[in-house]
């Protein structure tokens, strides 16, 4: 065999495991046909949060108008885009060098299975004892006439100039995050949804508060609308839907989800089981139906959030598995997740909806920040936290909305994972004042 482990893809589900595997003496290779580091590094999370940062700060300055600030800063998209390139552009090469310096062999090109132990790239074949598929996902494209006029998240993240009118199809993470950013920078934003629910993964009362805030800022929402076609017209792009719906806009962002990269790798030829919408099913050791072939990251068919931290966890687990440090099944911890809107919404563990539906097992307590003096310091009036306890009064879930929702949920994730009881909490002394001290008083 040429290698002990060969990864298809270089995203978070690959390099976080490939490097420690190589450092433990395994012969490891990573195949990448694009930029090293995957979507998150190059055309996803890192770029998005760079573009969102001024918006996050602006919202906090808005809250303090007349309370220390008399004017609002001016946002500059062009300058921000230059800064985004400063932050992002060197990361792919940096990731490539990290792998190389750790002793990993980097192979550039498209991977195709020849058999269960052999991969072909650019006409050359490579054999490996174990193969890990980390091929990830890409933006879905709505299948209607005229969809060639649409753009996806990758396109939006490199826009040199924001359009005056922006239509976003979809109300998930990407749609709501980009709506927040574009609106703050002055675009006239319309969000179009086939159904009537925004951000289905999150606590509906908090989502409703977010939507109310975005509406007040001028974002328009078109619910229960099924688009049928798009056409180029003199003054832009015209979207046409059922019952005569029409919208003319300058730019259409298709944010209707993501689909797994399953094409042109000869998975059918080797008998690999997969679903074109959900991805690859694996067992509790991340092994596919073919012994010796594993999968990690967003390509997995899983109920957990498909986010960077879970991909990292899976990749690191495979490193321990392949180097003999464990034979145990993968044991996922509590997984925290967020949507980077303003305000943020973040969650972890048992949801309020599930707890309310199983009220004999859980109790739910909600705390708004209206009377929290620490939030009053920043004049934050649209924040809160909902905490779920089991019958032993141990925290098992939480969701939060507000400026500091991410840090609130990060802190509560530690408590959930370690099954901290009320008496344990009394032993924790945090800096005062701080976010942690504030939410710990609720437990």
Helices and strands as residue ranges (DSSP letters): E 3-8, H 12-23, E 28-32, H 38-43, H 45-63, H 77-88, H 91-101, E 105-108, E 111-115, E 118-121, E 124-133, E 137-139, G 147-149, H 153-156, E 165-169, H 173-184, E 188-192, H 204-216, E 220-222, E 227-233, E 236-241, G 242-244, E 246-249, E 251-254, E 258-260, H 267-270, E 293-295, G 297-299, H 308-322, E 337-339, E 344-349, H 352-357, E 362-368, H 373-377, E 384-390, E 395-402, H 405-417, H 422-425, H 435-440
